[in-house]
Amino acid sequence: EMCIRDRTGAVEFVYSGYIKIGPKIFAVINGVEYAHGDELAEGGYVVHAIDKNSVLLERTDGPSGRKFTRRVLLVEDPTDKIRIRVVKKR
């Protein structure tokens, strides 16, 4: 299982897609589809809110019971940007 970490050792989340199927909404985080209330494969975070532009993740710290939230912004696929940028000059 792939787990991406930043320089501080915190788990990195990449929100790359928003899928709406009827009344259900899914967020694609680190390549996996999650619905509201689902727990992510790493980091102990639960999907708290899904928006077209961002997802709000929430984690409860075991010993203290404190809640931590993290907003992850939608990242566009860099391959799409590259494809758009390629312009042939005649």
KAMORA-V610643 format. One record per pair of residues at least 6 apart in sequence whose ideal C-beta (glycine too) atoms are under 6 Angstrom apart, sorted by the first residue. I is the first residue (numbers start at 1). J is the second residue. D is the distance in Angstrom with one decimal. If there is no record, write none. Layout:
I J D
I J D
This chain:
3 42 4.8
4 12 4.1
5 11 6.0
6 12 5.1
11 42 5.2
11 43 3.8
13 29 5.5
13 72 4.7
14 30 5.6
14 75 5.7
15 29 5.5
15 55 5.1
15 72 4.5
15 74 5.2
16 28 5.1
16 75 5.7
17 28 3.5
18 52 5.1
19 26 4.3
25 50 5.0
26 33 4.4
26 35 5.5
27 34 5.4
27 50 4.6
27 55 4.7
34 47 4.9
36 47 5.5
38 47 5.2
39 46 5.1
44 59 5.0
45 57 4.0
45 59 4.6
46 58 5.4
48 56 4.5
48 58 4.2
49 56 4.0
53 74 5.2
54 71 5.3
54 73 4.9
55 72 5.1
56 69 6.0
56 71 5.4
57 70 4.7
58 67 5.9
58 69 5.0
59 68 4.9
60 67 5.4
